[in-house]
Amino acid sequence: MDTLVNMYIAYAVIWAGLFVYLLKLHLDARRIEAEMRTLREALDARGK
Amino acid sequence: MCLPPNVRIALLAAAAALILAAAYQGLVVAEVPDGWKGERAPDMFRTMFFHVASAWVTYMAFGVTFVGSFMYLRSRRLEWDALAAASAEVGVVFCTVAIVSGSLFAKGTWGVYWVWEDLKLMMTLVLWLVFVAYLALRANMSGRQRRASQSAVFGIVGVICVPLSFAANRIWVTTHPTVIASSSGDIGPGSALALMLAVVGFTLLYVHVLGTRLEVEHLRDELETLKSRVGD
């Protein structure tokens, strides 16, 4: 790294990447839960 | 195998507290050892804590993949396969962090981002590639039991790279320094505390991420079951 600031920016990018991955997992879970709710409602409506 | 949400939140909070404590201890309090008194070296030394901690989590995650794969082959229960796959994915994420942070460390101390002749670096790159291939294999395979069986064998064989990557700088002559359990690499009590806090913090972060990844896997399975019921 040319300067210490550049290195800290690089580390900030690494941390941001970790949190984006974690956020993606949480969003995936919420999206699947919403899809499951819709499917359950469809099943209830059909009396299964 | 899923962790309850409140346990996962507690783990994340504890991990954040420990990593912040490690950052304070490592960046502000800890003394830089005598061997690290060069122009840039003290600053680079202070970034070592997170690099070592992410490498530790990488080895642990792939170790869990080995256990999950082995247990799947013994029991044929898909929960073990889910654990192996989730841990492999989290391991690849932390291995990426370890490689990128190691490259930054190398640039600051050796003047280059990568040394192709260094066996420690190369074995870690091979480890990363093996588990990226493991994930690619799973993503392109149909049939849950077939996918689980083949990836379990792949996971068990791939873990051979873990001890080779860990021990490369102890077995062969490499540019990579030996920080832990090294007679020449004493880092002092302040830095050892920072390293310990970072390792424990990253371990808790790994358990949190693994728990979240397993929850997603579990929800996907439930969704598939629901879809098949709707389709009937």
Interface residues (C-beta under 8 A of the other chain):
Chain A: M1 L4 M7 A10 Y11 I14 G17 L18 Y21 L22 L25 H26 D28 A29 I32 E33 E35 M36 L39 R40 A42 L43 K48
Chain B: D43 T47 F50 V93 T96 V97 V100 S101 L104 K107 G108 V209 T212 R213 E215 V216 L219 R220 E222 L223 L226 K227 R229 V230
